[in-house]
Amino acid sequence: MNTAADSGWGCRRYAILAALVAVAGGVAFVWQATRPVDTTPPRVVLAPVEPDRPLFAGDERQVTFVLRDQQGGIPTFFVFEAPDQKTTALGINTLRGTPNERGVEIRFEAVRFRRDEADPDRLWVRAVGIANETEGKTPISRTQLERGDTLDLRFHDEIEVPFVAHVVYEIAMTVRYDPKSQALHLTNASGSIRWKMLGSDAFDDGKLETAIRGQKGEYAEKPLLKF
């Protein structure tokens, strides 16, 4: 009875089975991650402007500002639009589930300010994009925001499919809240994407040339983008 041979075959069989499970898991992950998502903007319910209304009313834990450009549309720009960037745009859009023949669409749909549970003066900020929400890694001061200070915001997130693709997102903007009009003003809105896939490394960035205005309202939440 050759126990060594049986043991060797058992190890190889286990390795083959583990490899098949890993491949199946990878295929399932890629299929789940790359399915097209519904990019139709949610229904907007704007809050009326009320004199002396505070930024956070009562026990509100979060306030949302719906963003619009000077023409009343969703602030948008594209990256990877050039003819020689179409393959990269296709890869990114496939991974995000946001097919678009023009390029990769960057939207600024809304900004959310979320109160910290432990510190009443600390706010966490989320930017709402075409398919996801991304949360800034550094909180801001509620006191500074409410008194109308100009604040710079930066967002960084990544999506990675192991051994296949790695996407790095960077979003930046400057915000200022006007207590009298109860509007949020955005300037210097920009974004960039770095795409790495099978040895390739592509980068492109863009910015909005117009000022953006935000009004408090209700805007359905999207999945939080997490690395």
Secondary structure as GFF3:
##gff-version 3
##sequence-region A 1 227
A	DSSP	alpha_helix	3	34	.	.	.	ID=ss1
A	DSSP	beta_strand	45	46	.	.	.	ID=ss2
A	DSSP	beta_strand	62	68	.	.	.	ID=ss3
A	DSSP	beta_strand	76	79	.	.	.	ID=ss4
A	DSSP	three_ten_helix	83	85	.	.	.	ID=ss5
A	DSSP	alpha_helix	86	96	.	.	.	ID=ss6
A	DSSP	beta_strand	104	107	.	.	.	ID=ss7
A	DSSP	beta_strand	110	115	.	.	.	ID=ss8
A	DSSP	beta_strand	122	128	.	.	.	ID=ss9
A	DSSP	beta_strand	133	135	.	.	.	ID=ss10
A	DSSP	beta_strand	140	141	.	.	.	ID=ss11
A	DSSP	alpha_helix	142	146	.	.	.	ID=ss12
A	DSSP	beta_strand	150	161	.	.	.	ID=ss13
A	DSSP	beta_strand	165	178	.	.	.	ID=ss14
A	DSSP	beta_strand	183	197	.	.	.	ID=ss15
A	DSSP	beta_strand	200	207	.	.	.	ID=ss16
A	DSSP	beta_strand	212	218	.	.	.	ID=ss17
###
